[in-house]
């Protein structure tokens, strides 16, 4: 029975209907192993690990280094985060509140 499922998966994979990652996860499910989360299987850090790595920048800072720290974790430039916080500031002040909270609670490098 397992062999039939594995043969079907291999056929779908060879036809290009399953990516390498999908094939590995399906194969692990058939064999009874616990499938890895998609983010961990692709090499990306899980969300909680990324949050634990978040630090305010000491070099690239305008005020508190929050935007540069978030940029380093997300892969976006710091100026994009600065623009987003400024836009949120203009929309009811949420940007200021969020920035201040992150400045207080996110540790520095």
PyMOL commands that set and color helices and strands:
alter all, ss='L'
color gray80, all
select helices_A, chain A and resi 2-14+20-30+38-41+47-53+66-74+78-90+94-105
alter helices_A, ss='H'
color red, helices_A
deselect
rebuild
show_as cartoon
